[in-house]
Amino acid sequence: MSTARSIHFTGALFGSRGSVRRREIKRQITGITFISPWIVGFVCFTIYPIAASLYYGFTRYDVVRPPRFIGLDNYQKILLDDRIFRIVLSNTLYFVVFGLPAAIVTAFLVANLLNTDVRGRSLYRTIFFIPSIVPAVSSAMVWLFIYNTEYGLISSMLSLMGLPAIPWLSSAALAKPSLIIIQCWAQGSAIVIFLAALQDVPRELYEAAVIDGASTPQRFRHITIPMCTPSIFFITITGLIGTFQSFTMPYLLTGGGPNNATELYAVYLYRNAFQYFKMGYASALAWILFIVVVFFSIITFRSSNRWVYYAGK
């Protein structure tokens, strides 16, 4: 009898385990079914284009005719023979080196101002956030009016003061700084992130610093900035990736001119792909850009150990 009960118990146990396993498999199938639209979209619109561009980078492909495999010719031509490539890479690095720090500093300072107890603070926060949600094309039209040398806003103000108009976008020396000003203007998302970081800074640190006689600049330097370095690091990484891919403003405002002064990497890539129909060449450009972005991202991550402060560590 004891043996029979043991066999019955073992059978029930295995039966129970099999039932649990079947329910687990059923739950997994149900879950996969619900997320299958996302999986299909991810494969079709992310994985496949990445794999296709990697393949097209080794081909000569003009959309009309089938791609023809040419090995490393595209990469060799880009790195050794393409004069415009060196210009656009230089222009893009200019934006990363000067434009990105300027945008981060601007957003951080504005966030500090908006973090003070001023009257109408919510209104000011809304005003500074609006540029980041306005469509880029609309923003470009507004800035075309502001920068216009004949009837633009700035030119009209200078004219009232008896000063000559400034060729913001038509001068090769001023075109890049003019675009950087626009980049600093549209930092609403970064301002919101910095505001959240500033409100998480413990008030006790400021109170202790005041008791110790620290001035406002000293509190800003030794408390505010260190406590916000994780947010600064996040904005730096995302801004780095975004700045390397800047396209809309230079394409709409200057078209890459004057004299290729604002011909950025993404604009040149777009021209090769959709104006010259050099899909293979554009794919190779895209992968070189990917390598450059990864390189600078790794450097930034490696350097973060020296300047990013995490309170939990």
Secondary structure, 3 states (H helix, E strand, C coil): CHHHHHHHHHHHHHHHHHHHHHHHHHHHHHHHHHHHHHHHHHHHHHHHHHHHHHHHCCEECCCCCCCEECCCHHHHHHHHHCHHHHHHHHHHHHHHHHHHHHHHHHHHHHHHHHCCCCCCHHHHHHHHHHHHHCCHHHHHHHHHHHHCCCCCHHHHHHHHCCCCCCCCCCCCCCHHHHHHHHHHHCCHHHHHHHHHHHHCCCHHHHHHHHHCCCCHHHHHHHHHHHHHHHHHHHHHHHHHHHHHCCCHHHHHHHCCCCCCCCCCHHHHHHHHHHHCCCHHHHHHHHHHHHHHHHHHHHHHHHHHHHHCCCCCC
